[in-house]
Structure formats: C-alpha cells, structure tokens
C-alpha cells in the first residue's frame, strides 16, 4: 500500500527519530560507563567517532536521512555497541583467567572477532538483498544500515582496540580490576 503524508508529518517523523536516537545513545553511554567502566568510556569515544564517520560518509554518498534511514542508522549503532560488548566480555574472561591487561585485550579481540564478523556479515547480506529488491523506502533503510554496519566493524575492531591498547596498562591490580569491571 501507499500512504502520502504532508511535509509537516514527515518532518515530525524525522524529528522523533532523531530524538529517539539521541536518547538511546545517551542511555547506551550511561549503561556502558556503569557496566564496563574504563572500556565503556573507550567504547563511548569509539562510538562518537563511529557516528562522525557515518554521518560524514552519508554526506559524501549522499544519503538523505528519512525516517526509515534513521531507523537503519539506529540499528547499526546497536550493532556497533553489540560488537563492543562482545569484545569487553571476552576481555573480562581473559582477565579472570589471570592474563595481564595487554594480553587480555589482544586475546579478547581475537576471540570476539569471529562472532562479530559473522553477525555483521549476515546483516550486510540482508542489507544488500533489501537494497536490491526493496522499494525506495526500504532501500534507504538498507543503505544506512549497510554503511553503518561496515563502519561499525572498523570502529569496534580498529578504533576500540587502538584506544584500549594505547592506555598502556601493564599489570592487573585492584584498581585495574575495578576499571575493567572484573571481580
């Protein structure tokens, strides 16, 4: 079916989507700080860079952010956060097993990579199919989601890893355990 809406209703839908996205980002940032502490802060910085890269690429392509495009972008933000959560949980496992922080970070990323790759690859395949077969509304969703997921893989694997390794935490101490959220 087809619905025709006026510019006021369309603008309200986009505004509501942006507001929901900003509220969601704020809540995600709070959760990451409380639950993961220092890695959560690193994830927030990486997520901010992710959003900037995404919006810059949207400007270059150019992508018009309709309500469905905003939904695709918000979904890709969720995928980026999910990748960081997988990584941080693997790092916590490695720290619990007695590894030093540097080794735990490296091994945590290696252990999480396959899950992240597989989840993002299946999402990219779906985005390609939706873009290929979908209506213009669906294509906007698929394009923003696909671009976002590709950038999220770069952000989670490269940016977050670089930030965490640059902290230079060499040994596991009570403060390090607290900062990494391990008991």
C-alpha positions as CSV (number, residue, x, y, z in Angstrom):
1,X,0.0,0.0,0.0
2,X,1.0,3.6,-0.4
3,X,0.4,6.5,2.0
4,X,1.0,10.1,1.1
5,X,1.9,12.3,4.0
6,X,2.4,16.1,4.2
7,X,5.7,17.7,4.9
8,X,4.8,18.5,8.5
9,X,4.1,14.9,9.4
10,X,7.2,13.8,7.6
11,X,9.3,16.4,9.5
12,X,7.8,15.3,12.8
13,X,8.7,11.6,12.0
14,X,12.3,12.5,11.3
15,X,12.5,14.8,14.3
16,X,11.0,12.0,16.5
17,X,13.5,9.5,15.1
18,X,16.5,11.8,15.8
19,X,15.2,12.5,19.3
20,X,14.8,8.7,19.9
21,X,18.3,8.1,18.6
22,X,19.8,10.7,20.8
23,X,18.0,9.4,23.9
24,X,19.1,5.9,23.0
25,X,22.7,7.0,22.6
26,X,22.6,8.7,26.0
27,X,21.2,5.6,27.7
28,X,23.7,3.3,25.9
29,X,26.6,5.6,27.0
30,X,25.3,5.5,30.6
31,X,25.0,1.7,30.5
32,X,28.5,1.3,29.0
33,X,30.0,3.5,31.7
34,X,28.3,1.8,34.6
35,X,28.7,-1.8,33.4
36,X,32.1,-1.7,31.7
37,X,33.7,1.4,33.3
38,X,37.0,2.2,31.5
39,X,36.3,0.0,28.5
40,X,32.8,1.6,28.4
41,X,34.4,5.1,28.3
42,X,36.6,3.9,25.4
43,X,33.5,2.5,23.7
44,X,31.7,5.8,24.0
45,X,34.7,7.6,22.4
46,X,34.8,5.0,19.6
47,X,31.0,5.3,19.2
48,X,31.3,9.1,18.9
49,X,34.0,8.6,16.2
50,X,31.7,6.0,14.6
51,X,28.8,8.4,14.4
52,X,31.0,11.1,12.9
53,X,32.4,8.7,10.3
54,X,28.9,7.5,9.5
55,X,27.4,11.0,9.1
56,X,30.4,12.1,7.1
57,X,30.0,9.2,4.7
58,X,26.3,9.9,4.5
59,X,27.2,13.4,3.4
60,X,29.6,12.1,0.8
61,X,27.4,9.4,-0.7
62,X,24.9,11.5,-0.4
63,X,22.3,9.8,1.8
64,X,19.0,11.5,2.6
65,X,18.0,10.6,6.2
66,X,14.4,9.8,6.0
67,X,12.5,8.1,8.9
68,X,13.5,4.7,7.5
69,X,17.1,5.8,7.0
70,X,17.3,7.0,10.6
71,X,15.9,3.6,11.7
72,X,18.7,1.9,9.7
73,X,21.3,4.1,11.3
74,X,20.0,3.5,14.8
75,X,20.0,-0.3,14.2
76,X,23.6,0.0,13.0
77,X,24.5,1.9,16.2
78,X,23.1,-1.1,18.1
79,X,25.3,-3.4,16.1
80,X,28.4,-1.3,16.9
81,X,27.5,-1.4,20.7
82,X,27.0,-5.1,20.4
83,X,30.4,-5.6,19.0
84,X,32.0,-3.7,21.8
85,X,30.0,-5.7,24.4
86,X,31.3,-9.0,22.8
87,X,34.8,-7.7,23.0
88,X,34.6,-6.4,26.5
89,X,33.1,-9.7,27.8
90,X,35.9,-11.6,26.2
91,X,38.5,-9.3,27.8
92,X,36.8,-9.8,31.2
93,X,37.1,-13.6,30.7
94,X,40.8,-13.3,29.9
95,X,41.4,-11.1,32.9
96,X,39.6,-13.6,35.1
97,X,41.8,-16.3,33.7
98,X,44.8,-14.3,35.1
99,X,46.2,-12.7,31.9
100,X,47.8,-9.3,32.1
101,X,45.6,-6.5,30.6
102,X,47.6,-6.1,27.4
103,X,47.3,-9.9,26.7
104,X,43.7,-9.9,27.7
105,X,42.8,-7.1,25.4
106,X,44.6,-8.7,22.4
107,X,43.1,-12.2,23.1
108,X,39.7,-10.7,23.9
109,X,39.6,-9.0,20.5
110,X,40.8,-12.2,18.8
111,X,38.1,-14.3,20.5
112,X,35.3,-11.9,19.7
113,X,36.3,-11.3,16.1
114,X,34.6,-14.4,14.7
115,X,31.2,-13.7,16.3
116,X,31.4,-10.0,15.3
117,X,32.3,-10.9,11.7
118,X,29.6,-13.5,11.3
119,X,26.8,-11.3,12.8
120,X,27.8,-8.3,10.7
121,X,28.3,-10.3,7.6
122,X,24.8,-11.7,7.8
123,X,23.4,-8.2,8.4
124,X,25.3,-6.9,5.4
125,X,23.9,-9.7,3.3
126,X,20.3,-8.8,4.4
127,X,21.0,-5.1,3.7
128,X,22.2,-6.0,0.1
129,X,19.1,-8.1,-0.5
130,X,16.8,-5.4,0.9
131,X,18.5,-2.7,-1.2
132,X,18.4,-4.8,-4.4
133,X,14.7,-5.9,-4.0
134,X,13.2,-3.2,-1.9
135,X,11.1,-0.2,-2.5
136,X,12.8,3.3,-2.3
137,X,11.7,3.4,1.4
138,X,13.3,0.1,2.1
139,X,16.4,1.0,0.1
140,X,17.1,4.0,2.4
141,X,16.8,1.7,5.4
142,X,19.1,-0.9,3.8
143,X,21.7,1.6,2.7
144,X,22.1,3.3,6.0
145,X,22.1,0.0,7.9
146,X,24.7,-1.5,5.5
147,X,27.0,1.5,5.6
148,X,26.6,1.7,9.4
149,X,27.4,-2.0,9.9
150,X,30.6,-1.7,7.7
151,X,31.8,1.3,9.7
152,X,30.9,-0.4,13.0
153,X,33.2,-3.3,12.2
154,X,36.0,-0.8,11.5
155,X,35.2,1.1,14.7
156,X,34.9,-1.8,17.0
157,X,37.9,-3.8,15.8
158,X,40.3,-1.0,14.9
159,X,39.4,2.2,16.9
160,X,38.4,0.5,20.2
161,X,41.4,-1.8,20.1
162,X,43.8,1.1,19.4
163,X,42.3,3.2,22.2
164,X,42.4,0.3,24.8
165,X,46.0,-0.7,23.9
166,X,47.1,2.9,24.0
167,X,46.2,3.0,27.7
168,X,49.3,1.0,28.3
169,X,48.0,-0.8,31.4
170,X,50.7,-3.4,32.0
171,X,49.6,-5.2,35.2
172,X,46.5,-6.3,36.9
173,X,45.9,-4.5,40.1
174,X,42.8,-3.9,42.3
175,X,42.3,-0.6,40.5
176,X,42.7,-2.2,37.1
177,X,40.2,-4.9,38.1
178,X,37.7,-2.2,39.1
179,X,38.3,-0.2,35.9
180,X,37.8,-3.2,33.7
181,X,34.7,-4.3,35.7
182,X,36.1,-7.7,36.8
183,X,35.7,-9.1,40.3
